[in-house]
Amino acid sequence: MTQIQQARLGKITEEMRQVASNERVDANWLREEVALGRIIIPKNVNHNIVARGIGNGLKTKVNANIGTSELHCNVQEELEKLDMALKYDVDSVMDLSTCGNLNEIRKLIINRSPVMVGTVPIYAVMSRLIEQNCGFSAMTAEMLFDEIENQAEMGVDFMTLHCGVTRRSLEFLDNDPRIIGVVSRGGSLLKRWMINNSRENPLFEQYDRVLDICEKYDVTISLGDGIRPGAGADATDRGQLAELLVLGELTERALKRGVQVLVEGPGHIPLDEIEMNVRLMKKICSNAPFYVLGPLCTDIAPGYDHIVGAIGGALAASFGADFLCYVTPAEHLCLPDVDDVKSGVIASKIAAHSADIVKGIKGASERDLAISRARRELNWAEIYNNSIDPEYARKRKESSASAGKNVCTMCGHLCAVKTDSNLD
Amino acid sequence: MTQIQQARLGKITEEMRQVASNERVDANWLREEVALGRIIIPKNVNHNIVARGIGNGLKTKVNANIGTSELHCNVQEELEKLDMALKYDVDSVMDLSTCGNLNEIRKLIINRSPVMVGTVPIYAVMSRLIEQNCGFSAMTAEMLFDEIENQAEMGVDFMTLHCGVTRRSLEFLDNDPRIIGVVSRGGSLLKRWMINNSRENPLFEQYDRVLDICEKYDVTISLGDGIRPGAGADATDRGQLAELLVLGELTERALKRGVQVLVEGPGHIPLDEIEMNVRLMKKICSNAPFYVLGPLCTDIAPGYDHIVGAIGGALAASFGADFLCYVTPAEHLCLPDVDDVKSGVIASKIAAHSADIVKGIKGASERDLAISRARRELNWAEIYNNSIDPEYARKRKESSASAGKNVCTMCGHLCAVKTDSNLD
């Protein structure tokens, strides 16, 4: 049985207990939220991890994307990225590999990861077709469902499935042209397949098969936003909203069935449309947990999109987004390297934490308070200990001319804390 | 005559023309805004620079702090920081030097800088006292006013003067204790001086002398927030607001006199108090331009405070803040180095630009559009050209395995743009 189904029967599962304890919330309240689908606990029955919850009233979670690609295929490096993401306390990783022995890589990542693992099954199907020198159009619905089942059996905790890319959604897109069309890989592949085969999206048409598989393994469906905008200028357009309406219906169907569901959102959104996007999604999708990709509030900063994503992510989370997909400095330029993963996770964790402070998340301000108090006392060890990256904070201070001193090289004898405390 | 005085006489100065042309706004409208004090053009009569405006309806501006300190005193390095800040298109620099031959350093910076230069005159006075082995209490009002006049004559365009640190403001602070008291260097020095000498703040008591000097050289007063909070937990408290009320009165007095004025604001503010802080300041201070220091929406990220500052700065600017003081990765740890300056300027420029898109600033979205169009065409040269750091964006893409290819190593053959455009 899925977590929702058990919650509805009044059962507080071991997973719910773990989440309640980790988040310091009441287990029975948590159970009710799970039953309503406002909190999810993505954990495949075949994946042995400590459960984490995502959604209403819980800490904002952060995901890191890793995985090989055709032009950069090094499994060892992807495992190093996993380790780096874990070091900075990521809540989940998505294996987006598209090159190499994909089953093998996925197995390695699932086995090594103590946090939930997500995937986008259509990537594996399409990568295989390309390897066999077939075009995308050669995909069959069977291939796609077989792959979903294969990955579910392997222990994948949540899967991005672009079920809302329908012929009707795409019509809205055609009638309201964009600067840059479909930027979701899964979305563009499905669109191309649908056009070339004059067919409806099988993930939509046969959504009950999706639900069958996800129910069986308690895989959380991450309803992908295949028609998300890829430019600020395209944000919140009819194509995006048409897909959102479909995602709303599919969320409801998943919840009725007792399948855990998460909804993905943009993408590229100007600052003044972020609140609206979050509230709209929550309204249309039964208050299911919301997973945002960024969002990016400007397009001019390739090389620094982790900062852009942190701005958008902090705002989105403060208005209710529950899960942030990290953005690394490499976004829009190349596959991230290990350092990019670190930068991306830290930027997203800063965004998530900044939002948690104002979301009223239990204990969210405790580290802030500890650092502020330590600053008052010029207690550097305590500042480092409570920092998001203690190693780096210590290194900067200790490699400056103030190493071992209680003040820093910024103010020296004009240290405001010393002056204000009348120390010297 | 100051820019305000000339504006009130109906004169469109050369400086107003430069600003109007650069911002693509009507020169007469600009003149009216200057007359009302809602736009300032900080430019000392003795400083030969192309004028930039700050305030209502203009692009959000960014300032970089540079300057020597007791524990890290290398003038050449400070000039390199200036050059680095200029390379990334900073709008002003503040010379916060507190070590070495301060007049000499200031002259070097003023002469080399094509953008406005700001200072905090009390630093020079206090540094000299320390050099002479005197305590801070030995300062006299004459020393402070002499230094202000000295720096005004040298060509400083705007000066931070903590005129609102009054005995009454400090009483509110005493009655509403903070986690971390006064974190402004100038604020803490004045507070200590006032307590030790049982005197009122001379910058408040003899504010007319401040106005006399600033009027003479058309120096813009940057009303410092000496009692700004230094921790999220201390944000928007009575001490801060008591000072703001005084700044409101002093803004009005400056405007009556025809002296240009800018108001400084926090500091450390949780995400959900940023809008209120900006609107409150604008309301209380006659809609004068607002200069925010960050703001920082969490305290847990020393080493990454440029990202925290970008989140807060983007939000503040989107609600009407006009001028962002950069925050570098070195903040709270050490004096920034040249790389930190680059990171700080870029992060703040991203924040300012993200806000300008939604503030309705003329032409703000043009670069975003150019990049989005170039992405659709996989036109990398055009993407780099419109990027905030073309060098770095190019380097990342071209040093990856996709060098010379039209796709990147992220997606390779699964490139959504190619798939969506049905290219190959």
HADDOCK unambig.tbl for C-alpha pairs under 7 A between the chains (distance, minus, plus):
assign (segid A and resid 69 and name CA) (segid B and resid 409 and name CA) 6.63 0.50 0.50
assign (segid A and resid 69 and name CA) (segid B and resid 410 and name CA) 6.41 0.50 0.50
assign (segid A and resid 69 and name CA) (segid B and resid 411 and name CA) 6.45 0.50 0.50
assign (segid A and resid 69 and name CA) (segid B and resid 412 and name CA) 6.71 0.50 0.50
assign (segid A and resid 70 and name CA) (segid B and resid 412 and name CA) 5.71 0.50 0.50
assign (segid A and resid 71 and name CA) (segid B and resid 401 and name CA) 6.00 0.50 0.50
assign (segid A and resid 71 and name CA) (segid B and resid 402 and name CA) 6.72 0.50 0.50
assign (segid A and resid 71 and name CA) (segid B and resid 409 and name CA) 5.14 0.50 0.50
assign (segid A and resid 71 and name CA) (segid B and resid 412 and name CA) 6.05 0.50 0.50
assign (segid A and resid 72 and name CA) (segid B and resid 401 and name CA) 6.63 0.50 0.50
assign (segid A and resid 72 and name CA) (segid B and resid 409 and name CA) 6.09 0.50 0.50
assign (segid A and resid 179 and name CA) (segid B and resid 372 and name CA) 6.68 0.50 0.50
assign (segid A and resid 179 and name CA) (segid B and resid 373 and name CA) 6.12 0.50 0.50
assign (segid A and resid 180 and name CA) (segid B and resid 372 and name CA) 6.44 0.50 0.50
assign (segid A and resid 180 and name CA) (segid B and resid 373 and name CA) 6.61 0.50 0.50
assign (segid A and resid 180 and name CA) (segid B and resid 376 and name CA) 5.26 0.50 0.50
assign (segid A and resid 181 and name CA) (segid B and resid 420 and name CA) 6.90 0.50 0.50
assign (segid A and resid 182 and name CA) (segid B and resid 416 and name CA) 6.84 0.50 0.50
assign (segid A and resid 182 and name CA) (segid B and resid 420 and name CA) 6.13 0.50 0.50
assign (segid A and resid 183 and name CA) (segid B and resid 416 and name CA) 5.20 0.50 0.50
assign (segid A and resid 183 and name CA) (segid B and resid 417 and name CA) 6.16 0.50 0.50
assign (segid A and resid 184 and name CA) (segid B and resid 416 and name CA) 6.06 0.50 0.50
assign (segid A and resid 185 and name CA) (segid B and resid 414 and name CA) 6.57 0.50 0.50
assign (segid A and resid 185 and name CA) (segid B and resid 415 and name CA) 6.63 0.50 0.50
assign (segid A and resid 185 and name CA) (segid B and resid 416 and name CA) 4.68 0.50 0.50
assign (segid A and resid 188 and name CA) (segid B and resid 416 and name CA) 5.53 0.50 0.50
assign (segid A and resid 188 and name CA) (segid B and resid 419 and name CA) 5.92 0.50 0.50
assign (segid A and resid 188 and name CA) (segid B and resid 420 and name CA) 5.23 0.50 0.50
assign (segid A and resid 189 and name CA) (segid B and resid 419 and name CA) 6.41 0.50 0.50
assign (segid A and resid 192 and name CA) (segid B and resid 419 and name CA) 6.75 0.50 0.50
assign (segid A and resid 192 and name CA) (segid B and resid 420 and name CA) 6.62 0.50 0.50
assign (segid A and resid 231 and name CA) (segid B and resid 372 and name CA) 5.91 0.50 0.50
assign (segid A and resid 233 and name CA) (segid B and resid 369 and name CA) 7.00 0.50 0.50
assign (segid A and resid 270 and name CA) (segid B and resid 358 and name CA) 6.80 0.50 0.50
assign (segid A and resid 271 and name CA) (segid B and resid 354 and name CA) 6.96 0.50 0.50
assign (segid A and resid 271 and name CA) (segid B and resid 355 and name CA) 6.99 0.50 0.50
assign (segid A and resid 271 and name CA) (segid B and resid 358 and name CA) 6.64 0.50 0.50
assign (segid A and resid 272 and name CA) (segid B and resid 358 and name CA) 6.21 0.50 0.50
assign (segid A and resid 297 and name CA) (segid B and resid 354 and name CA) 5.82 0.50 0.50
assign (segid A and resid 298 and name CA) (segid B and resid 354 and name CA) 5.45 0.50 0.50
assign (segid A and resid 298 and name CA) (segid B and resid 368 and name CA) 6.62 0.50 0.50
assign (segid A and resid 299 and name CA) (segid B and resid 368 and name CA) 5.03 0.50 0.50
assign (segid A and resid 299 and name CA) (segid B and resid 371 and name CA) 6.79 0.50 0.50
assign (segid A and resid 300 and name CA) (segid B and resid 367 and name CA) 6.55 0.50 0.50
assign (segid A and resid 300 and name CA) (segid B and resid 368 and name CA) 5.45 0.50 0.50
assign (segid A and resid 300 and name CA) (segid B and resid 371 and name CA) 6.72 0.50 0.50
assign (segid A and resid 300 and name CA) (segid B and resid 386 and name CA) 6.64 0.50 0.50
assign (segid A and resid 300 and name CA) (segid B and resid 387 and name CA) 4.94 0.50 0.50
assign (segid A and resid 300 and name CA) (segid B and resid 388 and name CA) 5.91 0.50 0.50
assign (segid A and resid 301 and name CA) (segid B and resid 387 and name CA) 5.64 0.50 0.50
assign (segid A and resid 301 and name CA) (segid B and resid 388 and name CA) 5.40 0.50 0.50
assign (segid A and resid 302 and name CA) (segid B and resid 387 and name CA) 6.53 0.50 0.50
assign (segid A and resid 302 and name CA) (segid B and resid 393 and name CA) 5.90 0.50 0.50
assign (segid A and resid 303 and name CA) (segid B and resid 392 and name CA) 6.56 0.50 0.50
assign (segid A and resid 303 and name CA) (segid B and resid 393 and name CA) 5.31 0.50 0.50
assign (segid A and resid 307 and name CA) (segid B and resid 307 and name CA) 5.84 0.50 0.50
assign (segid A and resid 307 and name CA) (segid B and resid 347 and name CA) 6.97 0.50 0.50
assign (segid A and resid 310 and name CA) (segid B and resid 311 and name CA) 6.74 0.50 0.50
assign (segid A and resid 311 and name CA) (segid B and resid 310 and name CA) 6.75 0.50 0.50
assign (segid A and resid 311 and name CA) (segid B and resid 311 and name CA) 4.43 0.50 0.50
assign (segid A and resid 333 and name CA) (segid B and resid 396 and name CA) 6.58 0.50 0.50
assign (segid A and resid 333 and name CA) (segid B and resid 397 and name CA) 5.16 0.50 0.50
assign (segid A and resid 333 and name CA) (segid B and resid 408 and name CA) 6.11 0.50 0.50
assign (segid A and resid 334 and name CA) (segid B and resid 397 and name CA) 5.85 0.50 0.50
assign (segid A and resid 334 and name CA) (segid B and resid 400 and name CA) 6.66 0.50 0.50
assign (segid A and resid 334 and name CA) (segid B and resid 408 and name CA) 5.25 0.50 0.50
assign (segid A and resid 334 and name CA) (segid B and resid 409 and name CA) 4.72 0.50 0.50
assign (segid A and resid 334 and name CA) (segid B and resid 410 and name CA) 4.93 0.50 0.50
assign (segid A and resid 335 and name CA) (segid B and resid 409 and name CA) 5.16 0.50 0.50
assign (segid A and resid 335 and name CA) (segid B and resid 410 and name CA) 4.18 0.50 0.50
assign (segid A and resid 347 and name CA) (segid B and resid 307 and name CA) 6.96 0.50 0.50
assign (segid A and resid 354 and name CA) (segid B and resid 271 and name CA) 6.96 0.50 0.50
assign (segid A and resid 354 and name CA) (segid B and resid 297 and name CA) 5.81 0.50 0.50
assign (segid A and resid 354 and name CA) (segid B and resid 298 and name CA) 5.46 0.50 0.50
assign (segid A and resid 355 and name CA) (segid B and resid 271 and name CA) 6.98 0.50 0.50
assign (segid A and resid 358 and name CA) (segid B and resid 270 and name CA) 6.79 0.50 0.50
assign (segid A and resid 358 and name CA) (segid B and resid 271 and name CA) 6.63 0.50 0.50
assign (segid A and resid 358 and name CA) (segid B and resid 272 and name CA) 6.21 0.50 0.50
assign (segid A and resid 367 and name CA) (segid B and resid 300 and name CA) 6.55 0.50 0.50
assign (segid A and resid 368 and name CA) (segid B and resid 298 and name CA) 6.64 0.50 0.50
assign (segid A and resid 368 and name CA) (segid B and resid 299 and name CA) 5.03 0.50 0.50
assign (segid A and resid 368 and name CA) (segid B and resid 300 and name CA) 5.46 0.50 0.50
assign (segid A and resid 369 and name CA) (segid B and resid 233 and name CA) 6.99 0.50 0.50
assign (segid A and resid 371 and name CA) (segid B and resid 299 and name CA) 6.80 0.50 0.50
assign (segid A and resid 371 and name CA) (segid B and resid 300 and name CA) 6.74 0.50 0.50
assign (segid A and resid 372 and name CA) (segid B and resid 179 and name CA) 6.69 0.50 0.50
assign (segid A and resid 372 and name CA) (segid B and resid 180 and name CA) 6.43 0.50 0.50
assign (segid A and resid 372 and name CA) (segid B and resid 231 and name CA) 5.92 0.50 0.50
assign (segid A and resid 373 and name CA) (segid B and resid 179 and name CA) 6.11 0.50 0.50
assign (segid A and resid 373 and name CA) (segid B and resid 180 and name CA) 6.60 0.50 0.50
assign (segid A and resid 376 and name CA) (segid B and resid 180 and name CA) 5.28 0.50 0.50
assign (segid A and resid 386 and name CA) (segid B and resid 300 and name CA) 6.64 0.50 0.50
assign (segid A and resid 387 and name CA) (segid B and resid 300 and name CA) 4.94 0.50 0.50
assign (segid A and resid 387 and name CA) (segid B and resid 301 and name CA) 5.64 0.50 0.50
assign (segid A and resid 387 and name CA) (segid B and resid 302 and name CA) 6.53 0.50 0.50
assign (segid A and resid 388 and name CA) (segid B and resid 300 and name CA) 5.90 0.50 0.50
assign (segid A and resid 388 and name CA) (segid B and resid 301 and name CA) 5.40 0.50 0.50
assign (segid A and resid 392 and name CA) (segid B and resid 303 and name CA) 6.55 0.50 0.50
assign (segid A and resid 393 and name CA) (segid B and resid 302 and name CA) 5.90 0.50 0.50
assign (segid A and resid 393 and name CA) (segid B and resid 303 and name CA) 5.32 0.50 0.50
assign (segid A and resid 396 and name CA) (segid B and resid 333 and name CA) 6.56 0.50 0.50
assign (segid A and resid 397 and name CA) (segid B and resid 333 and name CA) 5.15 0.50 0.50
assign (segid A and resid 397 and name CA) (segid B and resid 334 and name CA) 5.83 0.50 0.50
assign (segid A and resid 400 and name CA) (segid B and resid 334 and name CA) 6.64 0.50 0.50
assign (segid A and resid 401 and name CA) (segid B and resid 71 and name CA) 5.98 0.50 0.50
assign (segid A and resid 401 and name CA) (segid B and resid 72 and name CA) 6.61 0.50 0.50
assign (segid A and resid 402 and name CA) (segid B and resid 71 and name CA) 6.71 0.50 0.50
assign (segid A and resid 408 and name CA) (segid B and resid 333 and name CA) 6.11 0.50 0.50
assign (segid A and resid 408 and name CA) (segid B and resid 334 and name CA) 5.25 0.50 0.50
assign (segid A and resid 409 and name CA) (segid B and resid 69 and name CA) 6.64 0.50 0.50
assign (segid A and resid 409 and name CA) (segid B and resid 71 and name CA) 5.14 0.50 0.50
assign (segid A and resid 409 and name CA) (segid B and resid 72 and name CA) 6.10 0.50 0.50
assign (segid A and resid 409 and name CA) (segid B and resid 334 and name CA) 4.73 0.50 0.50
assign (segid A and resid 409 and name CA) (segid B and resid 335 and name CA) 5.16 0.50 0.50
assign (segid A and resid 410 and name CA) (segid B and resid 69 and name CA) 6.41 0.50 0.50
assign (segid A and resid 410 and name CA) (segid B and resid 334 and name CA) 4.94 0.50 0.50
assign (segid A and resid 410 and name CA) (segid B and resid 335 and name CA) 4.17 0.50 0.50
assign (segid A and resid 411 and name CA) (segid B and resid 69 and name CA) 6.45 0.50 0.50
assign (segid A and resid 412 and name CA) (segid B and resid 69 and name CA) 6.68 0.50 0.50
assign (segid A and resid 412 and name CA) (segid B and resid 70 and name CA) 5.69 0.50 0.50
assign (segid A and resid 412 and name CA) (segid B and resid 71 and name CA) 6.03 0.50 0.50
assign (segid A and resid 414 and name CA) (segid B and resid 185 and name CA) 6.56 0.50 0.50
assign (segid A and resid 415 and name CA) (segid B and resid 185 and name CA) 6.62 0.50 0.50
assign (segid A and resid 416 and name CA) (segid B and resid 182 and name CA) 6.84 0.50 0.50
assign (segid A and resid 416 and name CA) (segid B and resid 183 and name CA) 5.21 0.50 0.50
assign (segid A and resid 416 and name CA) (segid B and resid 184 and name CA) 6.07 0.50 0.50
assign (segid A and resid 416 and name CA) (segid B and resid 185 and name CA) 4.70 0.50 0.50
assign (segid A and resid 416 and name CA) (segid B and resid 188 and name CA) 5.52 0.50 0.50
assign (segid A and resid 417 and name CA) (segid B and resid 183 and name CA) 6.14 0.50 0.50
assign (segid A and resid 419 and name CA) (segid B and resid 188 and name CA) 5.91 0.50 0.50
assign (segid A and resid 419 and name CA) (segid B and resid 189 and name CA) 6.41 0.50 0.50
assign (segid A and resid 419 and name CA) (segid B and resid 192 and name CA) 6.75 0.50 0.50
assign (segid A and resid 420 and name CA) (segid B and resid 181 and name CA) 6.89 0.50 0.50
assign (segid A and resid 420 and name CA) (segid B and resid 182 and name CA) 6.11 0.50 0.50
assign (segid A and resid 420 and name CA) (segid B and resid 188 and name CA) 5.22 0.50 0.50
assign (segid A and resid 420 and name CA) (segid B and resid 192 and name CA) 6.63 0.50 0.50
